[in-house]
Amino acid sequence: AAVLRQSAGAEVVGRSTFGHAGRQVLLSLSSGSQVYMTDAFYTGPDGVTLSEGIEPSVAVTEAVRSFADAEVPLEDLTLERALELIRDRPELDRAA
């Protein structure tokens, strides 16, 4: 999402992210123990490490649910909001 936002100005729909974009590996030690660690971090098109969370353009969380949406799963509600965003902005529909 961060790369799409940086490179194409994409709208982000959903929940805030934690902000850790790293490759994690499990290393086996000679003692038989294992260590789970991050050995690389991803960067965006601007070359900056993706280490901060993303605030969505359109937030979809429990706090913003309407009474009518109370029974709709958040994943479905997120998709509905994204489709509404595309429908309301014809230039996004063509790009998609």
FENSUL-V779870 format. One record per run of one state. SS is the DSSP state (h for helix, s for strand, l for the rest). FROM is the first residue (numbers start at 1). TO is the last residue. If there is no record, write none. Layout:
BEGIN
SS FROM TO
SS FROM TO
END
This chain:
BEGIN
l 1 1
h 2 8
l 9 12
s 13 14
l 15 21
s 22 28
l 29 33
s 34 41
l 42 42
s 43 43
l 44 48
s 49 49
l 50 57
s 58 59
l 60 61
h 62 64
l 65 66
h 67 69
l 70 73
h 74 88
l 89 89
h 90 95
l 96 96
END
